[in-house]
Amino acid sequence: MIIRPRSEADGAALEGIAEATHRLDGYPKYLPDDLRSFILEANALRAWVAECDGEIAGHVALHPRSIPEVMEVAVSATGLSENQLVVLARLLVSPVARRRGIGRALVAHATHEARRLGLRAVLDVVDEHRDAVALYEHLGWTRAGTVNWKLPDGRPFREFVYISPEP
Ligand SMILES: CC(C)(COP(=O)(O)OP(=O)(O)OC[C@H]1O[C@@H](n2cnc3c(N)ncnc32)[C@H](O)[C@@H]1OP(=O)(O)O)[C@@H](O)C(=O)NCCC(=O)NCCS
């Protein structure tokens, strides 16, 4: 397995993985009209894919920020300013490639790259995504707080805010 920077050409494969992930895990919780743009988010600072035997198997990105409520929890938990934080986002692994360490490798890679940029990685995760929560805790991330939020269609949901381990 290799992890490499995402390219425009990865869009179709990532959209396919995102569709399968939405069906299986309900991630993303709210299905945007344009799933490809959701994953490829133009504002990402960095983004990578995991490739196994020439096939895209997973994805992770670093975004400059999340919603203000999440950033507030992260700022207060780390004692850092918003500009010193970066948000790990759009983590997903193809359902056919799970439990082989790809998610762990992607999170470790993104966290390491955040440090190289002089930033501390944080993230928010919907409480229902238990596999992801298990992964973050397995990697030593700590839960800093909870945020209640609403989907664009008005349905309420709860998110946990996690902070990456100190270097
Ligand atoms: C979360 C996700 C990325 C994990 O990917 P993965 O490649 O299967 O994870 P890994 O194989 O690297 O697992 C590493 C560790 O995380 C934990 N973990 C991962 N999946 C788990 C599960 N289904 N149940 C319990 N623990 C789990 C385990 O501790 C695991 O270590 P182990 O296999 O030695 O027990 C994947 O399940 C996924 O894409 N989920 C849907 C999308 C999602 O929820 N994204 C998060 C948005 S914030």
PDBQT file of the ligand as one rigid body, heavy atoms in Angstrom, charges set to zero:
ROOT
HETATM    1  C1  LIG A 201     -13.158   4.363   9.954  1.00  0.00    +0.000 C 
HETATM    2  C2  LIG A 201     -12.473   3.700   8.766  1.00  0.00    +0.000 C 
HETATM    3  C3  LIG A 201     -11.742   4.781   7.950  1.00  0.00    +0.000 C 
HETATM    4  C4  LIG A 201     -11.459   2.676   9.297  1.00  0.00    +0.000 C 
HETATM    5  O1  LIG A 201     -10.692   2.205   8.197  1.00  0.00    +0.000 OA
HETATM    6  P1  LIG A 201      -9.908   0.795   8.246  1.00  0.00    +0.000 P 
HETATM    7  O2  LIG A 201      -8.893   0.815   7.169  1.00  0.00    +0.000 OA
HETATM    8  O3  LIG A 201     -10.865  -0.326   8.250  1.00  0.00    +0.000 OA
HETATM    9  O4  LIG A 201      -9.212   0.880   9.690  1.00  0.00    +0.000 OA
HETATM   10  P2  LIG A 201      -7.882   0.092  10.175  1.00  0.00    +0.000 P 
HETATM   11  O5  LIG A 201      -7.820  -1.255   9.561  1.00  0.00    +0.000 OA
HETATM   12  O6  LIG A 201      -6.700   0.982   9.953  1.00  0.00    +0.000 OA
HETATM   13  O7  LIG A 201      -8.168  -0.053  11.749  1.00  0.00    +0.000 OA
HETATM   14  C5  LIG A 201      -7.259   0.449  12.718  1.00  0.00    +0.000 C 
HETATM   15  C6  LIG A 201      -7.863   0.265  14.086  1.00  0.00    +0.000 C 
HETATM   16  O8  LIG A 201      -9.053   1.056  14.224  1.00  0.00    +0.000 OA
HETATM   17  C7  LIG A 201     -10.028   0.342  15.003  1.00  0.00    +0.000 C 
HETATM   18  N1  LIG A 201     -11.163  -0.031  14.136  1.00  0.00    +0.000 N 
HETATM   19  C8  LIG A 201     -11.281   0.179  12.810  1.00  0.00    +0.000 A 
HETATM   20  N2  LIG A 201     -12.464  -0.308  12.354  1.00  0.00    +0.000 NA
HETATM   21  C9  LIG A 201     -13.093  -0.834  13.442  1.00  0.00    +0.000 A 
HETATM   22  C10 LIG A 201     -14.338  -1.501  13.617  1.00  0.00    +0.000 A 
HETATM   23  N3  LIG A 201     -15.157  -1.737  12.583  1.00  0.00    +0.000 N 
HETATM   24  N4  LIG A 201     -14.665  -1.919  14.860  1.00  0.00    +0.000 NA
HETATM   25  C11 LIG A 201     -13.830  -1.706  15.902  1.00  0.00    +0.000 A 
HETATM   26  N5  LIG A 201     -12.623  -1.111  15.801  1.00  0.00    +0.000 NA
HETATM   27  C12 LIG A 201     -12.264  -0.670  14.588  1.00  0.00    +0.000 A 
HETATM   28  C13 LIG A 201      -9.323  -0.923  15.493  1.00  0.00    +0.000 C 
HETATM   29  O9  LIG A 201      -8.657  -0.568  16.702  1.00  0.00    +0.000 OA
HETATM   30  C14 LIG A 201      -8.309  -1.161  14.395  1.00  0.00    +0.000 C 
HETATM   31  O10 LIG A 201      -7.202  -1.912  14.792  1.00  0.00    +0.000 OA
HETATM   32  P3  LIG A 201      -7.249  -3.529  14.648  1.00  0.00    +0.000 P 
HETATM   33  O11 LIG A 201      -7.752  -3.845  13.276  1.00  0.00    +0.000 OA
HETATM   34  O12 LIG A 201      -5.816  -3.913  14.885  1.00  0.00    +0.000 OA
HETATM   35  O13 LIG A 201      -8.202  -3.994  15.707  1.00  0.00    +0.000 OA
HETATM   36  C15 LIG A 201     -13.500   2.942   7.865  1.00  0.00    +0.000 C 
HETATM   37  O14 LIG A 201     -14.247   2.054   8.672  1.00  0.00    +0.000 OA
HETATM   38  C16 LIG A 201     -14.453   3.860   7.125  1.00  0.00    +0.000 C 
HETATM   39  O15 LIG A 201     -14.157   4.310   6.007  1.00  0.00    +0.000 OA
HETATM   40  N6  LIG A 201     -15.642   4.137   7.729  1.00  0.00    +0.000 N 
HETATM   41  C17 LIG A 201     -16.678   4.949   7.081  1.00  0.00    +0.000 C 
HETATM   42  C18 LIG A 201     -16.289   6.392   6.906  1.00  0.00    +0.000 C 
HETATM   43  C19 LIG A 201     -16.136   7.139   8.209  1.00  0.00    +0.000 C 
HETATM   44  O16 LIG A 201     -16.805   6.885   9.197  1.00  0.00    +0.000 OA
HETATM   45  N7  LIG A 201     -15.235   8.129   8.167  1.00  0.00    +0.000 N 
HETATM   46  C20 LIG A 201     -14.946   8.957   9.309  1.00  0.00    +0.000 C 
HETATM   47  C21 LIG A 201     -15.503  10.299   9.121  1.00  0.00    +0.000 C 
HETATM   48  S1  LIG A 201     -15.046  11.391  10.463  1.00  0.00    +0.000 SA
ENDROOT
TORSDOF 0
